[in-house]
Amino acid sequence: MRAILAALTICVGICWAAPPVHAGGNEWPMLHRDAQRSGYSDQVVEGPYERKWFRDFHDELISTRVQAIAAAGRVYVPTLAGNLYALDIEDGCTVWRTQMDGPLGASPSYADGRIYQGSDDGGLYCLDAGTGEVIWRFEAQGGIFVSPLVDDKRVYAGDRAGVFHAVDRDSGEQVWSHTAGAMIMTSASMDESGDRIVFASEDMHVYCMSPTGELLWRSGQLGGQSLRDQAPTIWDDRVIVRTNPMAPFHTAFGMHHEAYREIHGDVDEEDILSDQWSFSIRWSPERQRAEREAILDYLSGHRHEQTTYVLRLCDGAEPWVAPSPYTAAGLHNPPASPTFNPHTGKLYFWGGSALEAVTAGVPGGGQVVYRIEPGAH
């Protein structure tokens, strides 16, 4: 699968079997690569693989929200110590480092020789990508713990005060703002036409704005305990968001353990892989249909447990429910963001299931890749 879901922890490493190509098609200039947050690249790196270089940031730490940004022959990495690093993509050496006054909790964005970075000190920064020099700094009303969205005119970012800002890309002056009902901890996304900007707030609503600052719609209140960390995925005419589950980590595992047993009923022992936290069985088309139908039936009567939402881009309504229960991914964090192939329109995401873990030989599992076809309901 060519789709890439990348997450950076406390180290940065890059492996290549051949010299990298710095053409625009092979760069990763913003979170999930583009404004729709497709998480897709046409580039395929063939093995065998070896580590080309390695940088250790354990003394500064890197937020789990951060993806390394690759553009113009450099890799840009922010740390919770407030440092933004530009590393040479060939050897990992530091080209420049710029210190900011607060933790940097999300990826920067690259556009036309400039880097845009939010900081928990309340600043939205524009830096020269070649030197690290600060060109301008916009002062928000709260800390910025999201990755800036950049189009050809403006930079967009929400803050902890619940204010979503549109800032002139060249001057750093505010163009407009919109206040949500709680702090904003999701990065914004934009549809391919550039007509709709989508973000979410801790008030558990999704907002859609026009580039001129008009509120086009606000979704109904979603389930879950939080709407943070991930940017909405804009998949054709739909918006996909995933919320943090209400049930705690081990409770969710236990609940799904029993639920999957009930769904699949009597199964031959050689098809089962089970422990105290999970129940997994060998895949078959019949079991897949039974599980999908049972999950949808369960969610229809327990909407508060839904954490994967598909909304219409035109009005924020929910046309259908994704057959994905909430999953205990990390300690109460949502699973990885979806990713889609813009050429075929097929969308992929991780979700909870009793299927396939036996085939893979992984005990305690239950995380599988779902695929949704264009036009699916």
Disulfide bonds with the S-S distance in Angstrom:
none
